[in-house]
């Protein structure tokens, strides 16, 4: 759910833009990237239906999340 700003999600070879008040739903395990495409800060809330959640940088290195899954 996008709380504020404007973003773009790239997944499955497609790009989709979204803005405040909109949601993006991705299939389980879909590799994706989210970008801020606006001038304001992009604030989003993620809801994950499965664990563990693995977050990677574009180079494939793992980002440690601030919570335990």
N, C-alpha and C positions, 0 to 999 in steps of 0.2 A: 504494500500500500504506500503510495507516495503522499507524504504529508505536506511537502512544499517543494517548490522548484520544478525543474523539468529534466527528464533523463531519457536515456536510450538504452535498451537492452539488446544485446547481440547474442543469438542462440540459434543453433541448427541452421546456420548459414543465412539467417534473416536478421534484419534490424527493425525494431519497433520503438517509436517514441511514446512517452507517457508524461503526465503532469499531475499536479496536486489533485487528489480526489480519485485517482485511477489506480487500478491494481494490475499486476502482471502475474500470471500463473504459468509456471514452467513444469514440465513433466519430471518425475523423480529421476535424478541422476543426469539431467540435462546440463552440459557444460555451457556456461554463459558468462557474459561480462556486462556490467552496468556502468554507464558513464553519465556524468553531469553535462548536459548540453545547454544549460541556461546560464544566466549571469548571477543568479542567487544560489545559495547553498541548496544542495539536493538532500532532502531528509526523507528516508524511507524506513519502513518497518518490515522485517522479514519474518515470515511464519514458516517453519519447517515441519513437514509431516513425518520425517524420518531422521534417525540419528545413526551414526555420527555424521556431523556436518563437516566437510572438508573444504577449506577455503584456500585457493591457490592464487599466486601472482601470475601474470602472463608468462613468466619464465619457468613456471612449474614449481617454484618453491612454496612451501606451506606457510600460511599466515596463522599464527596462534590466536585462537578466538578468546575473548575475555570471559568465557563461561565454559563449563564442562558439558560435554554431550554424552 
